[in-house]
Amino acid sequence: MMSRAGSRPGGNGSLRARIYEEIRDRIHRGSLGQDEKLVDVDIASQLGVSRMPVREALLQLTHEGYLVGTTRGFMLPRLTANDVANIFEVRRCLEPRAAAHAARDIDADGMARLASALDDAEKAAATGDAELLFQANVRFRSCWLEAVRNDRLASAISRFADHVQVVRLGTLTHLPTQAVVVAGMRKLHEAFTRRDSMAAFDHMTRFIETAEERFVALTKAMEASASEESRSATSQGRAQ
């Protein structure tokens, strides 16, 4: 559900930017469903605005890879294994260096919020709460990214991380993966606390590699399970 725009100052450009940010925030938080359709006329009616700034915002999100167009609105892209591999490759190139910068520059407030996000992640893993862990992981990432002074670098990282939010939410339902994720967050937090840029670089590299390894392993397991269920259903049908 999108919040009503109301009568605010500014033209279509600023309105488009607000709509863009709100939809991207939904993607960032994982609150946009994989099969949910975003229709410009529906959103415009909901917000009480004209269709054009909504459509411009949706087209910008599509151009940036957040959404894809369909015959009936816009939706999250369905990523192939190759898509995910490419995204992780980009993340391995960018995030370790950014984490090293964050370890050097993060301030006391950022460290406090980082510790709070880690605490929530540990509580979530202890209770198997995938949704809470997902949100804690988002907050943890946002905290250290805010300390990266290179705005273009931080923006690029945020974009590619958002592209795999649906993948991340799916893998975090797996309890062993939850433990691996929290362990990685804990090591990163220790590096930030010590302001150890080299350790932050190394831990972030391993964190991304582990995330990709877990995704590939879980995907193969799910595909094998689906294939087995299909064979079983076919055999039962023939027996009947």
Secondary structure, 3 states (H helix, E strand, C coil): CCCCCCCCCCCHHHHHHHHHHHHHHHHHHCCCCCCCCECHHHHHHHHCCCHHHHHHHHHHHHHCCCCEEECCEEECCCCCHHHHHHHHHHHHHHHHHHHHHHHHHCCHHHHHHHHHHHHHHHHHHHHCCHHHHHHHHHHHHHHHHCCCCCHHHHHHHHHHHHHCHHHHHHHCCCHHHHHHHHHHHHHHHHHHHHCCHHHHHHHHHHHHHHHHHHHHHHHHHHHHHHHHHHHHHHHHHHHC
